[in-house]
Amino acid sequence: LHNLVQATQYSVWIVAVNVQEGSQPELPSPSSDIAVFTTTAYQSPQKVAVSSITAVSVKVTWQKPSGLPKDVTVTGYVLDVYNTDKNRKMKIRRHNTTSTEITLERLSPYSSYLIKVAVQAGGPGLGKTASQSFKTKQSVPSAPTQLSVDSQTIGSRTATVTWTPPTHSNGELKKYRLFVREVTGDNDASPSGSQLHLTDGNLTVLSSVTFATLSGLSPSGKYSVWVVAINIVVRTELISPVAGPVHFTTHPEASTPPQNARVSNITAVSVTVSWNKPAKVLGVVSQYRLIFRWNGGQRIKLWKNHQTRLEMTVGKLLPYTNYSVQV
């Protein structure tokens, strides 16, 4: 039997037929038992290789299989592409070509792939596959997300900035770089991200950290903050698009503490606490607070003096107990 298709299952029956000279064939005999066989697949393409690997493309080349029958004509090749990241094997596309090379595009940066190439000749069946693995190169990460300044952390000279990692790291994320600019003068507009020198930030943190505490700020200052993510390839920084800005204003500078705190008129259940005004008062004092600690500082109670007087008598204390007080 000739001209069969490779890697294909066939079933064969045989019947006997008597023919008399000069007459039409008579009815055939009953058929024999079914014989089933599968033709072998052609050998796999040779010397499959990858080259010109970038973050999103690769060139794949191979050679014609050896040992093909002389009467077989190669009609093409089929190339299957699998993504093998995270210990999985997911087929993502199939290519048909008559050439012995192809450039795969629109791949994902810093991803692992497996390619399988098979010959197609004399029918729909495919020959044995040859495979090759490769990994695309790193690329620029996407921008960090959810950049914000926690209002609970804003002081007169400090603030804490938080963000979440890029949706697509596109490589081994190494660090984040923050840019802080104070808005000065009558113009409240902050500079745009395109005006930043991305290699010259105010603060850099490792990629394992998604927050940074800014210090050395000015009281009542208006600030804008941006952040970028950075991959590094052989000392070259691959810098993400800029996230931000977010804006915040620091608090006015705090007053100095009250001075010369002292106690008098001590009884079993009460005490009078007196103090002097702070040496430096910024703004208007609205109240003084007295913080009592006892039992080694493990228990705390707070009293508020809403009249802004410089003394306060506190009652309902425990008899024969050591207290410390702060104003």
Backbone bond lengths (Angstrom), bond angles and torsions (degrees), N, CA, C in turn:
res aa  C-N    CA-C-N  psi(-1)  N-CA   C-N-CA  omega(-1)  CA-C   N-CA-C  phi
1 L - - - 1.457 - - 1.517 108.66 -
2 H 1.307 116.65 126.58 1.455 121.99 -178.43 1.534 109.80 -116.73
3 N 1.342 113.70 169.16 1.473 121.55 176.18 1.533 113.03 59.41
4 L 1.315 115.78 30.56 1.461 118.94 173.43 1.529 109.61 -78.52
5 V 1.314 115.38 162.91 1.461 121.05 -179.15 1.526 108.76 -94.34
6 Q 1.326 115.74 136.69 1.468 120.73 -179.43 1.517 111.02 -63.52
7 A 1.333 114.57 152.19 1.474 122.33 174.73 1.528 111.82 50.77
8 T 1.335 115.71 42.52 1.467 120.98 -177.35 1.530 109.08 -129.34
9 Q 1.341 116.48 139.14 1.457 121.58 179.02 1.530 110.19 -88.30
10 Y 1.332 115.83 134.49 1.463 122.05 179.21 1.519 109.28 -123.88
11 S 1.354 114.80 151.72 1.471 122.83 171.66 1.529 108.30 -120.08
12 V 1.335 117.57 137.94 1.467 122.39 -174.83 1.533 109.60 -128.46
13 W 1.346 114.95 133.34 1.470 121.46 171.97 1.539 108.45 -119.29
14 I 1.319 118.44 152.07 1.463 122.45 177.46 1.535 108.16 -129.26
15 V 1.345 115.11 132.70 1.472 120.23 175.27 1.528 108.22 -125.05
16 A 1.306 117.11 155.18 1.474 123.20 176.63 1.533 108.91 -103.39
17 V 1.322 116.38 139.69 1.462 121.33 -178.72 1.526 108.88 -133.24
18 N 1.340 117.87 127.50 1.473 123.01 173.68 1.526 109.11 -91.34
19 V 1.311 115.70 136.82 1.461 120.61 179.61 1.534 108.32 -130.96
20 Q 1.342 117.43 122.55 1.460 121.51 174.73 1.524 109.14 -91.72
21 E 1.305 114.98 144.69 1.456 120.50 -176.14 1.527 110.49 -59.51
22 G 1.337 114.62 128.84 1.457 120.40 177.86 1.497 114.65 79.27
23 S 1.316 118.02 11.57 1.465 119.56 -178.97 1.527 109.74 -130.68
24 Q 1.304 116.79 166.74 1.452 122.83 177.21 1.523 109.71 -72.76
25 P 1.367 117.15 151.96 1.467 119.47 177.16 1.522 110.41 -60.49
26 E 1.299 114.06 141.95 1.446 118.99 174.90 1.525 110.26 -80.40
27 L 1.294 114.33 172.71 1.467 117.95 -179.95 1.514 110.04 -59.08
28 P 1.365 115.77 140.41 1.466 118.32 -179.37 1.520 110.99 -72.07
29 S 1.299 113.25 163.99 1.457 119.89 177.56 1.531 109.24 -74.74
30 P 1.302 117.42 170.74 1.477 118.88 170.43 1.526 110.15 -57.94
31 S 1.316 115.12 151.30 1.461 119.09 -177.27 1.515 110.89 -76.29
32 S 1.300 113.34 159.31 1.455 119.79 176.76 1.524 109.80 -77.21
33 D 1.325 115.24 179.30 1.458 119.35 172.61 1.531 109.70 -63.80
34 I 1.335 115.28 156.00 1.462 120.76 179.93 1.525 109.64 -75.03
35 A 1.320 114.94 133.15 1.467 120.78 171.88 1.528 108.16 -108.96
36 V 1.312 116.48 128.15 1.465 121.67 -176.67 1.531 108.57 -117.52
37 F 1.328 117.09 134.71 1.460 120.56 175.59 1.530 109.02 -150.46
38 T 1.297 114.93 161.68 1.472 121.74 179.09 1.523 109.03 -124.71
39 T 1.295 115.72 129.42 1.463 119.55 177.28 1.527 109.85 -71.96
40 T 1.307 114.32 149.41 1.463 118.38 -179.08 1.528 110.65 -76.27
41 A 1.327 114.38 155.48 1.466 119.73 177.91 1.519 110.12 -82.31
42 Y 1.317 115.26 150.74 1.455 119.42 174.28 1.524 109.60 -66.68
43 Q 1.305 115.34 156.97 1.451 119.89 179.45 1.530 111.00 -62.90
44 S 1.324 115.11 158.67 1.467 120.41 -178.71 1.522 110.53 -75.05
45 P 1.347 116.49 156.72 1.466 119.73 173.28 1.534 110.14 -57.77
46 Q 1.312 116.18 155.84 1.456 121.64 -176.29 1.526 111.54 -103.75
47 K 1.319 114.59 153.85 1.462 123.22 170.57 1.533 113.16 50.88
48 V 1.330 115.26 52.78 1.467 119.32 174.78 1.530 108.01 -69.86
49 A 1.326 116.32 128.68 1.460 120.59 -176.42 1.522 109.76 -142.37
50 V 1.341 115.67 154.80 1.466 121.94 176.14 1.525 108.55 -119.43
51 S 1.329 115.30 148.26 1.466 120.98 179.62 1.522 108.54 -155.47
52 S 1.336 115.80 172.92 1.469 122.02 178.65 1.529 111.58 52.15
53 I 1.324 115.74 45.37 1.470 120.40 -178.78 1.521 109.49 -75.25
54 T 1.327 116.59 128.20 1.462 122.96 173.32 1.531 108.07 -121.25
55 A 1.314 116.41 -169.50 1.466 120.01 178.43 1.519 111.75 -70.97
56 V 1.341 117.85 -23.44 1.468 120.15 -173.31 1.521 113.29 -131.91
57 S 1.326 120.10 5.21 1.470 120.51 -176.94 1.516 110.46 -152.56
58 V 1.355 115.13 164.41 1.459 121.52 177.18 1.538 107.96 -158.24
59 K 1.314 116.48 148.51 1.467 122.14 175.00 1.522 108.44 -101.74
60 V 1.348 116.32 130.06 1.458 122.52 -179.48 1.522 108.56 -117.43
61 T 1.329 117.28 130.75 1.474 122.13 178.29 1.524 109.24 -129.75
62 W 1.333 115.86 156.36 1.463 121.69 177.32 1.529 108.49 -158.76
63 Q 1.331 115.79 174.14 1.459 121.67 178.34 1.518 110.27 -121.47
64 K 1.322 115.48 158.70 1.461 122.76 -178.42 1.528 110.02 -60.25
65 P 1.346 117.80 142.54 1.468 119.72 178.92 1.526 110.87 -61.16
66 S 1.315 115.35 150.66 1.458 120.25 174.95 1.524 109.26 -91.02
67 G 1.326 116.73 158.93 1.454 121.26 174.16 1.507 115.27 77.32
68 L 1.333 119.12 18.36 1.466 119.78 176.20 1.532 110.16 -73.16
69 P 1.342 118.69 141.95 1.466 120.53 175.72 1.536 110.96 -57.10
70 K 1.327 115.44 148.40 1.461 119.01 -176.59 1.523 113.03 -63.82
71 D 1.347 116.28 -28.33 1.458 118.63 -177.61 1.537 112.55 -88.27
72 V 1.346 117.36 6.74 1.468 121.24 -177.99 1.523 109.13 -99.82
73 T 1.306 115.17 130.20 1.461 121.10 176.85 1.526 109.29 -109.69
74 V 1.323 115.91 126.94 1.465 120.23 178.09 1.528 108.44 -71.59
75 T 1.323 116.10 123.98 1.472 120.55 179.97 1.523 112.37 -97.93
76 G 1.333 117.69 -13.52 1.453 119.03 179.15 1.513 111.54 164.46
77 Y 1.322 113.93 -175.99 1.465 121.42 178.71 1.527 108.53 -132.29
78 V 1.325 114.84 149.20 1.462 121.51 176.19 1.530 107.97 -117.30
79 L 1.319 115.78 128.48 1.461 121.34 -178.55 1.528 108.89 -120.82
80 D 1.317 116.80 119.86 1.466 122.66 176.94 1.527 109.60 -103.13
81 V 1.340 116.00 138.81 1.457 122.21 -177.22 1.529 108.37 -116.87
82 Y 1.348 115.74 129.14 1.459 121.89 -179.92 1.521 109.44 -121.21
83 N 1.328 115.92 140.93 1.459 120.98 170.30 1.524 107.72 -93.40
84 T 1.346 116.34 126.60 1.468 120.20 -175.68 1.522 112.62 -115.40
85 D 1.328 118.20 21.06 1.458 120.41 176.28 1.525 110.79 -64.54
86 K 1.340 115.74 151.86 1.468 123.00 174.39 1.530 111.89 57.29
87 N 1.352 115.69 38.33 1.472 122.29 175.84 1.530 112.89 57.80
88 R 1.323 115.90 31.46 1.458 119.26 176.91 1.534 108.24 -116.61
89 K 1.318 115.97 170.53 1.462 121.57 176.71 1.521 107.36 -138.53
90 M 1.325 115.84 95.47 1.456 120.95 -174.40 1.530 109.27 -116.44
91 K 1.321 115.94 119.28 1.462 120.61 178.92 1.527 108.92 -71.48
92 I 1.324 116.57 126.89 1.456 119.72 -175.68 1.522 113.18 -112.75
93 R 1.351 117.92 -20.73 1.468 118.08 179.00 1.524 110.94 -168.39
94 R 1.330 115.57 163.85 1.475 122.70 175.64 1.515 108.65 -132.87
95 H 1.331 115.99 137.30 1.461 121.90 178.14 1.525 109.62 -121.05
96 N 1.326 116.85 141.10 1.466 123.49 172.85 1.523 108.24 -114.91
97 T 1.329 116.02 134.36 1.456 119.70 -178.45 1.520 109.86 -151.58
98 T 1.306 115.91 153.70 1.472 121.36 174.26 1.519 110.64 -98.89
99 S 1.323 116.97 -5.84 1.456 121.95 -179.39 1.529 110.28 -90.36
100 T 1.321 115.94 170.28 1.457 120.96 175.35 1.531 110.93 -105.28
101 E 1.315 116.27 24.52 1.454 121.02 172.86 1.517 109.20 -155.11
102 I 1.331 115.38 154.36 1.452 120.41 179.16 1.529 108.11 -156.89
103 T 1.316 116.74 146.16 1.459 122.05 174.54 1.523 108.81 -105.75
104 L 1.323 116.19 117.88 1.458 121.89 178.50 1.519 108.86 -88.90
105 E 1.319 116.62 131.34 1.461 121.91 -178.21 1.526 109.88 -125.10
106 R 1.334 114.73 175.92 1.465 122.64 179.92 1.534 111.76 58.59
107 L 1.324 115.98 36.44 1.455 120.44 173.00 1.532 109.50 -84.41
108 S 1.317 116.87 168.76 1.464 121.21 179.37 1.526 109.74 -94.34
109 P 1.336 117.64 139.84 1.466 119.89 179.34 1.527 111.88 -62.54
110 Y 1.347 113.91 146.48 1.457 122.87 173.44 1.527 111.30 51.10
111 S 1.349 115.58 47.82 1.466 121.93 -179.23 1.521 109.51 -125.92
112 S 1.331 115.88 150.22 1.459 122.05 -179.33 1.525 110.07 -94.96
113 Y 1.335 116.05 137.80 1.459 121.72 -177.66 1.530 110.37 -134.36
114 L 1.329 114.90 153.65 1.458 123.51 171.94 1.527 107.43 -126.47
115 I 1.337 117.05 129.91 1.460 120.69 176.90 1.523 109.21 -116.19
116 K 1.336 116.08 142.26 1.455 122.71 177.51 1.530 108.25 -126.84
117 V 1.337 116.02 130.95 1.456 121.83 -177.49 1.525 108.77 -120.05
118 A 1.338 116.82 134.10 1.466 122.30 178.05 1.524 109.13 -135.73
119 V 1.343 115.41 151.06 1.459 120.74 179.11 1.526 109.64 -88.20
120 Q 1.322 115.89 149.20 1.448 122.50 176.13 1.525 107.07 -124.24
121 A 1.352 116.36 123.67 1.463 119.84 -175.94 1.521 109.63 -154.87
122 G 1.318 116.03 132.70 1.457 121.07 173.55 1.510 115.23 67.60
123 G 1.306 119.76 23.40 1.454 120.59 177.90 1.508 111.07 147.03
124 P 1.344 116.30 -171.24 1.469 119.82 -174.85 1.516 114.41 -77.87
125 G 1.317 118.32 -17.02 1.454 119.71 -176.25 1.517 112.24 -67.38
126 L 1.329 116.08 152.96 1.457 121.99 179.57 1.509 110.45 -110.90
127 G 1.337 115.59 147.47 1.451 120.83 176.28 1.513 111.62 -77.31
128 K 1.322 114.98 -175.16 1.458 120.03 177.74 1.527 109.50 -65.98
129 T 1.326 115.23 151.90 1.464 119.53 -175.98 1.525 110.97 -97.15
130 A 1.307 114.04 148.36 1.467 122.24 168.62 1.523 106.83 -115.68
131 S 1.313 117.99 141.68 1.463 120.58 -173.09 1.520 111.23 -126.11
132 Q 1.330 114.57 160.84 1.462 122.73 177.07 1.528 107.86 -153.88
133 S 1.325 116.57 140.60 1.463 121.75 178.63 1.524 110.12 -110.51
134 F 1.326 115.70 154.31 1.458 120.33 176.33 1.525 108.73 -161.40
135 K 1.329 115.46 167.96 1.455 121.79 177.31 1.518 108.69 -132.09
136 T 1.327 116.64 131.36 1.459 120.41 178.43 1.525 110.12 -71.44
137 K 1.309 115.88 161.37 1.458 121.09 -175.88 1.527 111.13 -82.50
138 Q 1.339 115.00 167.85 1.459 120.55 177.97 1.527 111.11 -70.97
139 S 1.314 114.24 157.75 1.458 120.72 178.14 1.523 108.75 -140.15
140 V 1.315 114.95 -176.84 1.464 121.01 179.28 1.537 109.50 -68.10
141 P 1.326 119.19 129.78 1.467 119.73 177.46 1.527 111.04 -71.01
142 S 1.317 115.23 160.32 1.461 118.41 171.80 1.529 108.78 -73.66
143 A 1.316 116.09 167.85 1.466 120.29 -174.89 1.530 111.24 -70.24
144 P 1.341 117.84 147.32 1.464 119.61 169.79 1.533 110.17 -57.75
145 T 1.310 116.04 159.58 1.465 120.54 -176.68 1.523 110.40 -123.62
146 Q 1.332 114.72 166.26 1.470 123.68 174.22 1.535 112.18 53.02
147 L 1.319 115.55 44.86 1.463 120.07 175.70 1.527 109.24 -69.33
148 S 1.341 117.17 132.38 1.457 120.32 -179.22 1.525 110.12 -157.11
149 V 1.321 115.39 163.60 1.462 122.56 173.20 1.518 107.17 -117.24
150 D 1.322 116.61 120.32 1.465 121.65 -178.31 1.526 108.99 -69.75
151 S 1.317 116.39 116.86 1.471 120.32 -177.05 1.530 111.97 -61.91
152 Q 1.346 117.28 -26.01 1.464 120.20 -179.69 1.525 112.10 -72.42
153 T 1.340 116.45 -15.33 1.472 119.73 -177.96 1.521 112.96 -101.07
154 I 1.315 117.81 -3.13 1.467 120.07 -177.24 1.521 109.52 -77.31
155 G 1.320 115.72 124.49 1.452 121.47 174.57 1.516 109.90 -118.56
156 S 1.306 116.58 -159.86 1.459 119.44 179.45 1.530 111.49 -78.87
157 R 1.357 116.69 -25.58 1.457 119.46 -177.17 1.529 113.15 -133.95
158 T 1.320 117.73 2.95 1.465 121.30 -178.61 1.519 110.68 -138.38
159 A 1.338 115.46 160.46 1.467 122.95 174.38 1.525 107.42 -163.81
160 T 1.324 116.57 151.00 1.466 121.40 179.93 1.526 109.74 -111.45
161 V 1.338 115.15 128.41 1.467 123.19 179.61 1.520 108.18 -104.20
162 T 1.338 116.95 137.81 1.466 121.59 177.24 1.523 109.60 -128.73
163 W 1.347 115.84 158.18 1.469 122.02 177.57 1.527 108.32 -160.12
164 T 1.304 117.18 172.90 1.458 122.23 175.03 1.521 108.78 -116.81
165 P 1.359 117.49 155.36 1.469 120.28 -175.03 1.525 112.29 -63.33
166 P 1.337 116.74 163.15 1.470 120.28 176.99 1.530 111.03 -60.20
167 T 1.310 115.41 149.01 1.466 119.79 176.00 1.522 110.59 -64.26
168 H 1.341 116.97 -37.24 1.465 122.08 178.77 1.532 107.71 -124.82
169 S 1.330 116.18 109.40 1.463 119.00 179.84 1.527 111.38 -73.96
170 N 1.344 117.11 -31.12 1.471 122.50 178.06 1.519 112.68 55.09
171 G 1.313 117.20 28.53 1.449 121.44 179.91 1.511 110.62 157.92
172 E 1.326 116.02 -163.63 1.456 121.82 177.24 1.528 108.62 -91.89
173 L 1.316 115.29 100.33 1.460 120.39 -177.25 1.529 109.56 -64.14
174 K 1.343 116.03 127.07 1.458 120.49 -174.41 1.523 113.31 -104.33
175 K 1.334 118.04 -40.62 1.461 118.75 -173.67 1.519 110.87 -163.89
176 Y 1.334 113.89 169.69 1.462 122.39 173.07 1.527 107.78 -120.00
177 R 1.313 115.27 149.36 1.461 120.64 177.32 1.525 108.45 -126.38
178 L 1.338 115.95 130.08 1.460 121.40 -179.24 1.522 110.25 -106.49
179 F 1.319 114.33 147.90 1.461 122.36 177.38 1.525 107.77 -125.17
180 V 1.310 116.58 126.21 1.462 122.18 -177.87 1.517 108.04 -122.60
181 R 1.326 116.50 127.16 1.452 120.96 179.45 1.528 109.28 -130.67
182 E 1.321 116.13 131.40 1.456 120.60 175.81 1.516 109.11 -88.20
183 V 1.331 115.36 132.12 1.467 121.05 177.98 1.517 107.72 -86.04
184 T 1.308 116.83 116.47 1.461 121.16 -175.84 1.516 110.63 -118.70
185 G 1.327 115.74 165.00 1.460 120.64 177.72 1.507 112.15 76.32
186 D 1.313 114.53 -165.40 1.464 120.36 -177.55 1.520 112.42 -79.46
187 N 1.332 117.09 -17.65 1.459 120.45 -177.54 1.521 109.90 -86.45
188 D 1.334 116.95 115.53 1.458 120.95 -178.95 1.523 112.47 -84.27
189 A 1.321 117.67 -4.70 1.466 120.01 -176.14 1.526 109.67 -75.08
190 S 1.330 117.20 133.39 1.464 121.28 177.84 1.519 108.90 -88.96
191 P 1.335 118.06 158.71 1.466 120.07 177.82 1.518 110.47 -65.95
192 S 1.319 116.59 152.92 1.458 120.49 179.39 1.519 109.52 -79.99
193 G 1.363 115.62 159.87 1.457 119.77 179.47 1.510 113.36 -59.89
194 S 1.342 117.39 -28.83 1.462 120.26 -179.14 1.527 112.03 -69.35
195 Q 1.316 117.58 -15.67 1.461 121.17 -179.98 1.526 112.74 -89.89
196 L 1.317 116.80 -4.05 1.452 119.98 -178.32 1.525 110.91 -80.71
197 H 1.322 116.93 143.68 1.462 121.89 170.79 1.528 106.54 -87.50
198 L 1.342 115.91 102.55 1.457 120.53 -167.45 1.521 113.43 -68.47
199 T 1.324 118.55 -12.15 1.463 120.39 177.07 1.518 111.83 -95.52
200 D 1.317 117.50 3.05 1.464 121.33 -174.29 1.523 110.05 -133.49
201 G 1.325 116.23 73.87 1.457 120.35 -178.83 1.516 111.80 -92.72
202 N 1.327 115.45 176.97 1.460 121.61 179.68 1.521 112.44 -87.78
203 L 1.336 116.48 -26.03 1.458 119.61 -173.49 1.524 108.76 -156.35
204 T 1.347 117.08 137.77 1.460 122.72 178.18 1.517 108.94 -125.47
205 V 1.352 116.72 134.81 1.463 121.43 177.58 1.519 108.76 -129.43
206 L 1.334 117.49 157.58 1.454 122.35 179.81 1.526 110.65 -68.25
207 S 1.330 114.69 158.97 1.465 119.43 -175.69 1.519 112.82 -67.36
208 S 1.338 117.99 -18.23 1.464 120.68 178.75 1.522 112.48 -75.92
209 V 1.335 117.18 -8.44 1.464 122.34 -177.42 1.522 109.29 -112.90
210 T 1.334 116.49 133.40 1.463 120.52 178.73 1.525 111.23 -121.13
211 F 1.317 115.50 37.21 1.462 120.49 172.99 1.518 107.77 -154.39
212 A 1.326 115.87 160.88 1.463 121.18 176.30 1.521 108.58 -153.16
213 T 1.329 116.36 139.43 1.454 121.50 176.80 1.523 109.14 -97.99
214 L 1.318 115.82 120.22 1.454 121.53 178.36 1.515 109.00 -87.16
215 S 1.312 116.95 135.71 1.466 121.14 179.41 1.526 108.93 -130.94
216 G 1.328 114.85 171.43 1.461 119.51 179.86 1.514 113.58 72.32
217 L 1.340 117.43 21.69 1.460 120.93 178.94 1.531 109.99 -80.45
218 S 1.298 115.91 166.78 1.465 121.02 179.05 1.521 110.51 -95.54
219 P 1.337 118.13 138.60 1.468 119.95 176.11 1.527 110.77 -58.98
220 S 1.333 115.66 140.87 1.475 123.13 -179.76 1.530 111.38 58.13
221 G 1.336 116.70 27.89 1.462 120.41 179.97 1.522 111.93 -90.84
222 K 1.322 116.36 145.79 1.463 122.50 175.79 1.528 108.48 -98.48
223 Y 1.349 116.23 128.49 1.461 120.65 -173.66 1.527 111.37 -131.80
224 S 1.336 114.34 153.40 1.463 122.70 171.51 1.523 107.85 -124.05
225 V 1.336 116.18 142.96 1.461 121.58 -176.82 1.527 109.71 -131.36
226 W 1.362 115.72 137.86 1.461 123.04 172.86 1.525 107.83 -126.88
227 V 1.344 115.88 163.59 1.462 120.13 175.05 1.523 108.91 -146.14
228 V 1.333 116.90 145.76 1.463 122.78 173.80 1.521 108.35 -128.06
229 A 1.347 116.04 155.02 1.464 122.67 173.28 1.523 108.49 -103.43
230 I 1.329 116.42 150.03 1.469 120.20 -172.63 1.524 110.93 -135.77
231 N 1.341 115.71 126.57 1.459 123.09 164.30 1.529 107.72 -100.04
232 I 1.307 117.05 155.11 1.461 120.87 -179.84 1.525 109.33 -129.10
233 V 1.341 116.10 128.29 1.456 122.76 175.63 1.520 107.82 -125.41
234 V 1.335 116.03 110.05 1.478 122.19 178.08 1.536 109.87 47.73
235 R 1.312 116.36 58.73 1.464 124.59 175.98 1.531 113.97 68.94
236 T 1.308 117.77 2.78 1.464 120.96 177.20 1.526 109.15 -99.58
237 E 1.321 115.82 125.69 1.458 119.99 179.22 1.529 111.03 -83.63
238 L 1.320 115.61 130.43 1.464 122.63 172.79 1.528 106.13 -105.31
239 I 1.320 116.44 102.94 1.462 122.31 -168.36 1.526 109.98 -100.32
240 S 1.321 115.56 132.65 1.460 121.74 -178.18 1.528 111.10 -71.64
241 P 1.329 116.53 167.34 1.469 118.59 166.92 1.534 110.38 -58.79
242 V 1.316 115.48 159.37 1.461 120.79 -175.33 1.531 110.47 -80.80
243 A 1.321 116.60 133.44 1.466 122.10 171.33 1.524 108.34 -98.59
244 G 1.304 116.74 132.14 1.465 120.53 -179.82 1.508 111.06 117.86
245 P 1.332 117.16 -172.91 1.461 123.81 9.53 1.520 113.32 -89.52
246 V 1.333 114.29 162.28 1.459 121.43 163.47 1.529 106.47 -114.89
247 H 1.324 115.65 151.03 1.462 120.67 -174.13 1.530 110.08 -119.62
248 F 1.311 116.01 146.70 1.462 120.30 174.95 1.527 108.87 -155.19
249 T 1.313 115.07 162.24 1.466 122.23 178.33 1.514 108.86 -124.41
250 T 1.318 116.89 129.46 1.463 120.21 178.62 1.526 110.18 -72.83
251 H 1.320 115.62 159.50 1.456 121.40 179.51 1.533 110.65 -76.29
252 P 1.307 116.32 159.40 1.469 117.86 172.18 1.521 110.03 -60.80
253 E 1.304 115.41 155.92 1.459 119.41 -179.91 1.519 109.99 -65.38
254 A 1.329 116.15 138.83 1.473 121.29 -176.66 1.527 111.06 -74.77
255 S 1.332 115.21 153.17 1.463 120.71 174.43 1.522 109.88 -69.75
256 T 1.309 115.87 160.45 1.462 119.61 172.21 1.526 108.83 -74.03
257 P 1.342 118.80 161.08 1.469 121.00 -176.89 1.525 111.61 -67.17
258 P 1.342 116.89 157.36 1.474 119.80 170.33 1.528 109.45 -58.08
259 Q 1.340 115.91 156.23 1.451 120.80 -174.74 1.534 111.57 -111.58
260 N 1.337 114.50 155.79 1.464 122.76 168.50 1.534 112.95 54.24
261 A 1.321 116.57 50.71 1.471 119.71 176.26 1.527 109.18 -66.83
262 R 1.366 116.82 137.69 1.459 121.90 -176.74 1.529 109.27 -152.57
263 V 1.327 115.77 161.94 1.465 121.17 -179.10 1.524 109.54 -123.79
264 S 1.356 115.01 154.05 1.473 122.21 178.21 1.513 108.30 -156.34
265 N 1.331 115.42 173.10 1.467 121.35 176.85 1.527 111.66 53.35
266 I 1.312 115.96 46.97 1.472 120.06 -177.98 1.526 109.75 -77.49
267 T 1.337 117.73 129.11 1.463 123.78 173.58 1.522 107.45 -122.57
268 A 1.340 116.52 -170.37 1.459 120.56 178.40 1.527 112.04 -69.61
269 V 1.351 117.89 -23.97 1.460 119.65 -173.41 1.521 113.36 -132.58
270 S 1.348 118.31 4.62 1.463 118.95 -176.95 1.524 110.68 -149.81
271 V 1.340 114.78 165.61 1.450 121.38 177.49 1.521 107.96 -158.67
272 T 1.325 115.96 151.00 1.460 121.19 174.21 1.532 108.40 -105.71
273 V 1.339 115.49 127.25 1.464 121.52 179.61 1.520 107.65 -109.60
274 S 1.330 116.68 131.50 1.464 122.06 178.09 1.531 109.22 -124.80
275 W 1.327 116.76 158.21 1.459 121.52 178.93 1.515 109.18 -159.47
276 N 1.322 116.56 168.86 1.451 122.85 175.25 1.526 110.04 -106.60
277 K 1.310 115.86 161.79 1.464 120.51 -179.76 1.532 111.32 -62.78
278 P 1.343 117.00 155.40 1.469 119.48 174.44 1.524 109.88 -61.75
279 A 1.334 115.54 149.37 1.460 119.74 176.79 1.521 110.76 -66.24
280 K 1.367 116.53 -29.57 1.460 120.47 -178.48 1.518 108.25 -134.03
281 V 1.319 115.55 120.14 1.466 120.92 179.65 1.525 108.45 -117.84
282 L 1.330 115.42 121.94 1.467 121.02 175.87 1.518 107.77 -106.19
283 G 1.305 116.72 120.90 1.448 120.28 -175.59 1.512 110.78 85.38
284 V 1.329 116.67 -151.30 1.458 122.79 -177.60 1.520 108.76 -118.49
285 V 1.343 117.67 129.76 1.461 121.71 177.44 1.525 108.45 -71.63
286 S 1.324 117.00 123.17 1.468 120.72 -179.71 1.515 111.67 -98.52
287 Q 1.323 118.18 -26.80 1.465 120.96 178.98 1.522 109.35 -166.98
288 Y 1.339 115.17 163.26 1.454 122.30 169.61 1.529 107.23 -114.16
289 R 1.314 115.47 148.36 1.455 120.31 178.28 1.521 109.67 -122.20
290 L 1.347 115.33 137.77 1.462 121.53 178.66 1.523 108.20 -111.54
291 I 1.321 115.37 126.05 1.463 120.81 -178.77 1.521 108.44 -112.23
292 F 1.330 116.28 114.72 1.453 122.49 179.04 1.538 109.29 -100.71
293 R 1.336 115.47 137.14 1.458 121.40 175.43 1.527 108.82 -128.17
294 W 1.341 115.61 143.39 1.470 119.83 175.56 1.516 108.09 -151.75
295 N 1.317 115.95 176.89 1.471 122.35 -172.59 1.530 110.88 55.42
296 G 1.322 115.73 52.20 1.458 120.24 178.34 1.515 113.58 68.65
297 G 1.344 116.17 22.39 1.461 119.81 178.86 1.509 114.09 85.02
298 Q 1.367 117.50 2.62 1.449 119.99 -178.21 1.527 113.00 -77.56
299 R 1.331 117.27 -23.20 1.463 120.60 -179.61 1.528 108.84 -115.55
300 I 1.316 115.26 136.21 1.463 121.50 -174.45 1.520 109.30 -131.97
301 K 1.340 115.72 141.24 1.460 120.94 172.80 1.512 109.04 -138.02
302 L 1.325 115.34 142.32 1.470 121.20 -174.61 1.526 110.26 -115.24
303 W 1.341 115.76 131.74 1.446 121.55 171.49 1.523 109.38 -116.96
304 K 1.322 117.04 142.96 1.460 121.74 179.46 1.527 110.28 -115.41
305 N 1.313 116.42 131.86 1.463 122.53 177.52 1.526 107.55 -103.78
306 H 1.312 117.02 97.33 1.457 121.35 -174.80 1.536 112.67 -79.24
307 Q 1.320 117.22 -7.42 1.465 119.35 -177.15 1.526 112.69 -94.70
308 T 1.304 116.25 -0.14 1.477 124.04 179.00 1.521 112.07 56.46
309 R 1.349 117.64 23.03 1.468 119.44 173.17 1.522 109.08 -72.41
310 L 1.313 116.07 164.86 1.459 120.71 -175.72 1.524 112.11 -97.81
311 E 1.341 117.43 19.50 1.457 121.26 171.83 1.523 109.04 -155.09
312 M 1.336 114.83 159.02 1.457 119.88 -179.34 1.517 108.43 -156.02
313 T 1.337 115.48 133.24 1.457 120.79 175.68 1.517 108.73 -96.36
314 V 1.312 115.87 124.30 1.466 122.65 -176.11 1.522 108.76 -111.18
315 G 1.326 117.45 129.67 1.461 122.74 179.24 1.516 111.90 -112.50
316 K 1.331 113.86 -171.09 1.464 122.89 178.68 1.531 112.43 60.25
317 L 1.342 115.70 35.50 1.457 119.63 174.53 1.523 110.18 -86.60
318 L 1.311 116.47 167.04 1.463 121.40 179.30 1.526 109.62 -88.85
319 P 1.307 117.82 135.76 1.476 119.86 179.64 1.531 111.47 -63.48
320 Y 1.297 114.42 148.16 1.466 123.37 173.10 1.533 111.63 50.49
321 T 1.338 115.12 48.77 1.467 121.07 -178.29 1.518 109.30 -127.90
322 N 1.332 115.78 138.12 1.462 121.17 176.28 1.514 110.60 -80.77
323 Y 1.335 116.16 126.02 1.459 121.61 178.44 1.543 109.44 -121.24
324 S 1.357 114.69 153.61 1.461 120.86 164.87 1.512 106.87 -123.76
325 V 1.327 116.64 146.78 1.450 120.62 -175.96 1.516 109.29 -133.65
326 Q 1.351 115.69 140.16 1.451 122.84 174.97 1.518 108.57 -124.22
327 V 1.338 116.46 145.64 1.459 121.47 178.82 1.526 107.81 -116.84
